[in-house]
Amino acid sequence: MAEKPGVIAAIGAVAANGMLGLDNWLPWDIPEELAYFERTVEGAALVIGRATYESMDVVPADSFVVSRNPALSLRPGCRRVATVEAGLRGALATGKPVFVIGGASVYAAAWRYCQVFYLTRIERDFAGDTLFPADIPLAEWRLTDERHACYRERKSGEIVGCRFLRYEQPVPRPVPTAD
């Protein structure tokens, strides 16, 4: 686990052309990058969009799924919330570190509350149907860590560079106490 309780962080990955999703999953198949994600969020409370939630094989307890559908069926330990802010409040109340894990609309709504953003930049274009939100001003955040590695992407067999970046937002907004 990468963050302390009470810290709101986001984690995601984006291709060189801005793509982050394809058919409600990742456009690439890089096991080491996925393992990094899993290690980083282990033990945290998660804030997840519905489509991202539905694409996951394993969803830990204390996951807050953002959906307007009150009849959404969820796995044990998961809770439906109507807004990202409600999800963040619920996740913070667990006393665990909090991670926003997507998708695009959840990142777009949550970034202003995040102190930390872990972003893997996949150094290749990929076909996709979901773009990383362009309005997240990471250029204004402080880059606190950067690591580069190359891995074999399993669909193409090509070696792909991955830049693992950790950003800190100077002054994140406090989560509103009510919607």
ABEGO torsion letter per residue (X at the ends): XABBBGBBBBBBBBBAAGBABBGGBBABBBAAAAAAAAAAABGBBBBBBAAAAAABABBBBGBBBBBABAABBBBBGBBBBABAAAAAAAAAAAGBBBBBAOBAAAAAAAAAABABBBBBBBBBBBBBABBBBAABBAAABBBABBBBBBBBBAAAGBBBBBBBBBBBBABBBBBBABX
